[in-house]
Amino acid sequence: MATMILLPDGSSGHTTHWVENTGTHHSVLQSDDGDTSYVACSYDSRYLTVTCANPSVAEEDIASIDSVRFLSSGRSTHRTTDSEVDILIANPLGNPSEIVSYDNHFSSYETINGTARPYSNALLTTPWSYANLENLSLKMTKNGTIQVRVSYLAIEVTYTEAVSADNATFFGANF
């Protein structure tokens, strides 16, 4: 199986409550460089939606999409209490959100990745298609008032590569 990463390329939502320490909301979520760049939120029920870049692999080069999951890195700023965020892969067919609970690691960030989902809907009946990956977005919703800092958020797609005939090798081996 091969993988590709869809990085954030735009943002919307309660952007004034999700404060970036440098750059833009979506640009700081691409780096995973800890306290150098991150978005932070301390407000309950505030959300940040980031759109992701379209697939970097051509549709004809993919035989099947095996799973999709989010990748994240973050930390709680509270000394003794975790900070929770709901993360949702937002697509038209719907998916359940997952609660991510980041611990306090002082300056180090915790990597928490979502469940690899082979289906694009909550009913587990519709496999992912290439069209599902286009214009895909992630939505983070803050739970509680303990500050969270998130330095990385992306979508990982695992897929089976399409098999293409290599006629040059085929003909070269037979002549």
Secondary structure, DSSP 8 states (H G I E B T S, - for coil): -EEEEE-EEEEEESTTTSEESSS-HHHHTTT--GGGS-EEE-STT-EEEEEE---SS-GGGEEEEEEEEEEEEEEE-SSS--EEEEEEEE-TT----EEEEE---TT--EEEE---BSBSSTTS-SB--HHHHTT-EEEEEEESSS-EEEEEEEEEEEEEE-----HHHHHHHH-
